[in-house]
Amino acid sequence: MSRIGKLPINIPAGVTVTVQDTLVTVKGPKGTLIQDINPNITVAVDGGVCTVSRHDDEKQNRAFHGLYRSLIHNMIIGVSEGYKKTMELVGVGYRVSNQGQVLEFALGYTHNIFLSLPAEIKIETKSERNQNPIVMLESCDKQLIGQVCAKIRSFRKPEPYKGKGIKFAGEILRRKAGKSAGK
């Protein structure tokens, strides 16, 4: 048995999990999420507990067992508590602002970068004097918020010499020594 797959998932109050054929729907105070499940995996909801099981011990089904258990668990946490990511822009002249669901980045290129975000994500930007600009993202979908953060980070990845770029708040970057000045 999969160590992760065999763990039961506790369903908190205010969250409903429904299973129809291969679709699992999770509804909660923060929103609704839907996941399509492989037909070889069975999802059962008994009272306040959701369990995931598989039909046989094929290698692919063993892999799916833990995967779908984790996906359903992330959906339940997302609709009950939600996910937050905070990103920091480190560099002189780096700026960010938002108008509705559109983020505008000034990252030292010849032009500004505009990124339109899905409606499921709530955005907040903060720019204070003598502080690095901050982008705060909040959503109930862990996959979507992770994908958006990866896209934002790809505009200017943190470089190892000065640490300039877009990084997650609290992330520790591995720094390299520069050229050694010696003759």
NORKA-V238561 format. One line per field, one symbol per residue. ss: DSSP state (2 for helix, 1 for strand, 0 for the rest). burial: # if it has 9 or more other C-alpha atoms within 8 Angstrom, else .. A space follows every 10 residues. Layout:
ss = ???
burial = ???
This chain:
ss = 0000000011 0000011111 0011111100 1111110000 1111110011 1111000022 2222222222 2222222222 0011111111 0000111110 0111110000 0011110000 0111110000 0011111110 0222222222 2222201000 0000111100 0000000000 000
burial = ....##..#. #...#.#.#. .#######.# .##...#... ###.#...## ####...... ##.####### .######### .##.###### ...#####.. #######... .#....#... ###.#.#... .######### ##..#..##. .##..###.# ..######.. .......... ...
